[in-house]
């Protein structure tokens, strides 16, 4: 069996595995842009904005997962 990286190199004009992932999971592009944005860094509504961009309902994080608490 041919590894996927070897296969993508051996087939001309085949996108790389990373490009296939981005096409399959476009929410990664929206969320990556959100997480690296200086505007949203240390913003209280980051989880709500992430939910909005992913078209899902926002949830409150458990206390052990909040940035202010070690965990």
N, C-alpha and C positions, 0 to 999 in steps of 0.2 A: 504494500500500500504506500502511496506517495504522500509525504507530509504536505499539509496545506501550503506552507511557505515554499516548498520546492515546486509544488504544482503551480502556484501563482507566478513563479519565476520561469517556468517552462512553457507556459501558455502565453503567447503574445497578446497584448492588449487586455490582459486580465487585471482588474484592479487588485491592489494589495489587500491583505486580510484586514488591515486597519480601516481602509476605505469601505470595505464591505460591512464592518461593524457599524460605522457611522451611518451608512445607508439603512441598515437594519434597525438601529436604535437612534433615531434622530434626536430624541430627548437628551442624549449625552451632549450634543452641541449646545442646546439651550441652557442646560444646567452648568456646563463648564464655563460658559460666558457669564453666568450669574455668579458662580463661586469665585471667579478671578476679578470681578468688577470691583474697583475701589469704592464705588457708591454703596454697594451692598455689604462690604466688609464690616463686620461688627454691627450690623443692622439688626434690630430686634425682630423685624418681620421677614427675615431671610427664609425661614421654613414656609411661611405663607406664600411668599413670592415663588419659591421652588414648586410648591403645589399648584399655584396658578399657572406657571409655565408648563407644567406636566399635565394640566387639565384633570387634576385629582383634588380631593378634599384635603384641606390642611389639618394636621393633627398636632397637638401639643406634645413636645418631646418629654419623656420621663426625666425626672430630676437628675438621674445619674448619666444622662446623655447631653445635658446642657453644657455650653462652653464654660460657664462659670464654675462648674463643679468638676473635681477630678473624677475620672471614672474609667 
